[in-house]
Amino acid sequence: MTQSSDRRTDRTDRTATLGIHRSTLLYRLHLIRSLTQYDLTDPETQFNLQLATRIQLA
């Protein structure tokens, strides 16, 4: 239960930061999963994607 409520809070924070509705975020995450076949809930995948994004921006 704690984990799911933490996730909900995290998504709420993300939607506020991005300025989008919660359903828009969920749709986009689903679309990314469908197109890339990445498991976005996997910590290693999250790390690799974040690292790749930071390298690309540098």
N, C-alpha and C positions, 0 to 999 in steps of 0.2 A: 504493500500500500504506500509506503513512504516513497518508494522509487517512482511509482506512477504519479503521485502528487508533485514530486520534484520535477518530473518531466513536464507536467502541465505548467508549472511555474516557469520553467525554462522556456517553453514554447511561448508563453505569454510575454516574457521578457523579450524574446526574439521578435515577436510580431510588433511589439511597441518600438523596438529599435529600428526595424525595417519599415515601419509605417504601413503594414499590410494587415489584413484580417487573418484570423487564425485558420480559417478554411483555405485561404489562399496559400498559406505556408504549407499546410498538410497536402494540398494538391501538388504543389511544386516539389515537395519531398517525394511524393509518390511518383511523379513524373521522372525525377532524377533516378529513382530506384528502377523504374521500368526501362529507361533508356540505357543505363549503365550496368545494371545487374549488381551494383554495389549494395552491400548491407550497411546502411547509414547508421544503424544502431551498434555496429561493431566498433569498439574503441580504436582498434588498429586502423581500420578504414578511415575513421574520423581524423586520426592523427595524420595519416598519409595524405588525405585530401587537403587538410589545413596546411601541411608542410608544402605541398605542391603549389597551393595558392600563394603562400608567402614567397616562395622562390620565384614564381611567375611575376609577382609585383615588385620584386627587388631589382 
